[in-house]
Amino acid sequence: MSDTELDRWADAPSPCVDVCKYKRQGRCVGCAMTKEEKQSFPQHGSGAAKKEFIEALMARLAESTRNPAFWVMAYQRKCAMEGVACPIGAEGE
């Protein structure tokens, strides 16, 4: 992974997309995280730690009955609103 890519991941905001409604097994309907996972997201962690966290979340979304593309679009919008480069491309990677 290049330094530029790691920097993009290091600047990544939380995967929370500000829906915050917990229904499915205690998981948010917006981002599929539990309250504990939202609190444990490495706010100031390394790019590699954030990348691992978000990739695990995307894998969970892909395994569920939900389409991860909806979360990706919401997350890209969040990154744009926060003025940071989104580490996730249009295809979800």
C-alpha positions in Angstrom: 0.0 0.0 0.0 1.4 3.4 -1.0 2.0 6.3 1.5 -0.7 8.3 -0.3 -3.3 5.4 0.1 -2.3 5.0 3.8 -2.7 8.8 4.3 -6.2 8.6 2.8 -7.1 5.8 5.2 -5.5 7.6 8.1 -7.8 10.6 7.5 -10.9 8.4 7.1 -13.8 9.4 9.3 -15.9 6.9 11.3 -18.0 4.6 9.2 -21.1 5.9 11.0 -23.4 7.6 8.5 -25.5 9.3 11.2 -28.6 7.1 11.1 -28.0 5.6 14.6 -31.1 3.3 14.8 -30.2 0.0 16.5 -32.5 -2.8 15.5 -30.8 -5.8 13.9 -29.1 -7.7 16.7 -28.1 -4.4 18.2 -26.6 -3.2 15.0 -27.3 0.2 13.4 -29.5 0.1 10.3 -27.3 2.8 8.7 -23.8 1.4 9.2 -24.3 -2.1 10.7 -22.0 -1.3 13.7 -22.9 -1.9 17.3 -22.6 1.0 19.8 -19.4 -0.6 21.1 -17.9 -0.8 17.6 -18.8 2.9 17.0 -16.9 3.8 20.1 -13.9 1.6 19.3 -13.3 3.0 15.8 -9.7 4.2 15.8 -10.4 7.9 15.5 -6.7 8.8 15.5 -5.4 5.3 14.6 -3.2 4.4 11.8 -4.4 4.1 8.2 -3.9 0.3 8.3 -6.1 0.0 11.5 -8.9 2.1 10.0 -8.7 0.2 6.7 -9.0 -3.2 8.5 -11.9 -1.9 10.5 -13.8 -0.6 7.5 -13.1 -3.6 5.3 -14.4 -5.9 8.1 -17.6 -3.8 8.2 -18.0 -4.0 4.5 -17.6 -7.8 4.6 -20.3 -7.9 7.2 -22.6 -5.8 5.0 -21.9 -8.1 2.0 -22.7 -11.2 4.0 -25.9 -9.8 5.2 -29.0 -9.2 3.2 -28.1 -5.6 2.8 -26.5 -4.1 -0.3 -23.2 -2.5 0.8 -23.4 0.0 -2.1 -25.9 2.1 -0.2 -23.6 2.4 2.8 -20.7 3.2 0.4 -22.7 6.1 -1.2 -23.6 7.5 2.3 -20.0 7.2 3.5 -18.7 8.9 0.4 -21.1 11.7 1.0 -20.0 12.0 4.6 -16.3 12.2 3.5 -17.2 14.9 1.1 -19.1 16.9 3.7 -16.1 16.6 6.1 -13.7 17.6 3.3 -11.6 14.5 3.3 -10.7 12.2 0.5 -12.8 9.0 0.7 -10.7 5.9 0.9 -13.5 3.9 -0.7 -14.0 4.1 -4.5 -17.3 4.0 -6.3 -17.0 0.2 -6.7 -16.7 -0.1 -2.9 -12.9 -0.6 -2.8 
